[in-house]
């Protein structure tokens, strides 16, 4: 069984199949930070919608 798994893994890893190049991820502007996450009170207020 281990020989079978080893052979299968070896064939898979030595595959000469070309992988498609992935398209770039989209970019967007977020508008910047709305709250300073270092300020605990401001963070809680923003999470509670105040």
MIFI-886590 format. One record per residue (C-alpha): x, y, z. Coordinates in pm, 1 decimal. Layout:
<vexbas>
VEXBA        px        py        pz
VEXBA         X         Y         Z
...
</vexbas>
This chain:
<vexbas>
VEXBA        px        py        pz
VEXBA       0.0       0.0       0.0
VEXBA     280.0     244.1      85.5
VEXBA     440.8     174.6    -255.8
VEXBA     112.4     262.3    -426.1
VEXBA      79.5     589.3    -233.8
VEXBA     445.2     676.0    -295.2
VEXBA     410.3     612.1    -668.8
VEXBA      89.8     816.5    -690.6
VEXBA     246.6    1109.1    -505.1
VEXBA     560.1    1091.2    -716.9
VEXBA     354.6    1100.1   -1038.8
VEXBA     141.9    1385.9    -909.9
VEXBA     438.5    1597.8    -804.5
VEXBA     633.0    1529.7   -1124.8
VEXBA     338.9    1622.5   -1343.9
VEXBA     442.7    1834.2   -1640.9
VEXBA      95.6    1986.8   -1669.5
VEXBA     111.4    2364.1   -1702.6
VEXBA     -91.4    2554.9   -1449.3
VEXBA    -297.5    2849.8   -1566.2
VEXBA    -180.7    3190.3   -1453.3
VEXBA    -437.2    3333.3   -1214.5
VEXBA    -578.0    3677.6   -1287.6
VEXBA    -470.2    3955.0   -1051.5
VEXBA    -689.3    4028.2    -752.4
VEXBA    -907.5    4338.1    -781.3
VEXBA    -792.3    4657.6    -611.1
VEXBA   -1013.9    4914.5    -445.8
VEXBA    -985.2    5215.4    -219.0
VEXBA   -1138.9    5159.9     121.4
VEXBA   -1158.6    5526.3     217.1
VEXBA    -915.1    5479.6     504.0
VEXBA    -960.0    5383.4     865.6
VEXBA   -1281.8    5497.0    1031.9
VEXBA   -1161.5    5430.4    1384.9
VEXBA    -827.9    5399.7    1564.4
VEXBA    -822.3    5036.1    1676.1
VEXBA    -570.5    5124.9    1947.2
VEXBA    -843.0    5336.7    2113.3
VEXBA   -1061.7    5078.6    2287.2
VEXBA   -1349.1    5315.9    2361.6
VEXBA   -1358.8    5443.8    2002.6
VEXBA   -1354.4    5085.2    1877.0
VEXBA   -1643.6    4980.9    2101.9
VEXBA   -1839.8    5289.6    1999.8
VEXBA   -1788.5    5211.3    1630.9
VEXBA   -1892.7    4847.2    1679.4
VEXBA   -2207.1    4951.2    1867.0
VEXBA   -2296.1    5210.4    1603.2
VEXBA   -2265.4    5511.9    1829.8
</vexbas>
